[in-house]
Amino acid sequence: MTKEAYTVILVHSTNHALRAQDILGKNGISCSLITVPRQLSSDCGVCVRIGRIDKEKAASLLYASGLETDGLHDM
């Protein structure tokens, strides 16, 4: 990913992050796992980074799959 505006998706565990990455990737959303930025908190130290342009689509996909998140934060 380039240094464009991005969104991070906070999740409850590393397993949830891996599942989110799989769901998003299968639906054409480029994403990567990163450590949670210091200014945010989470139950785990891993979150999913996506392009800000994909935020709404990603939220819909994760909701439809039943994957709970701790929030989506624009960075």
N, C-alpha and C positions, 0 to 999 in steps of 0.2 A: 504494500500500500504506500501511496505517496503521502506527503505531509499536508494533505487536504484536511478540511474540517471533518471530524469524525465523531462517532457516538460510541460509548462503551455500554455494554449490557452487563449489569451485575447479576450474579446468580448465587445460589445457595452452596454449591460445591463444585469441585473440579469435574465431577461426573456430569453435572448439569451443564457446565461450560462445554465439555466435549460433545454432549448431546445437541446443544444449541449450534455448535459449529457444524455438526453433521446435517442438521435440519436446514440451516441457512445455505450451506454449500450445495446441497441437493436441489435447492430452489434458486440457484444462480446468484446468490449474494456473496460477494467476496468478503471474507472475514479472517481474523486471526486471534489467537489467544495471547493475551498480554497480562502482566501483573496489574493489579488494581492500582490506579493512580493514587498517590498519597492523599490528595484532597478528598477522596471518596472512601467509604468504608464498606465492607462486605463480610459475609460469613466465611468466605474463602479468599485466597490471595490471587485468584485467576478470574479474569473477565474476558468478554468477547468484544473485539473492536471491529466496527463496520464503518463504511462511509456514511456520513450524515444523510446523504440522499436516499439511502436504503432504510432509514429508521422506521418509517410507518409500515413498510412491507415486512420488515423483520419482526416488528411487534405483533403484527397480525399472524404471521406464520407461527411464532412461538406460542401465542395464545391458543391458536387452533390446535396445536400439538399437545397442549396441556402442560407445557413447561413453564413453571413459575419463575419469575425474575424478581430481583430486588430493585429494579428500576433501570431506565435508559437515560444516560447522561451525555449531553453534548459537550464536547471538549474543544 
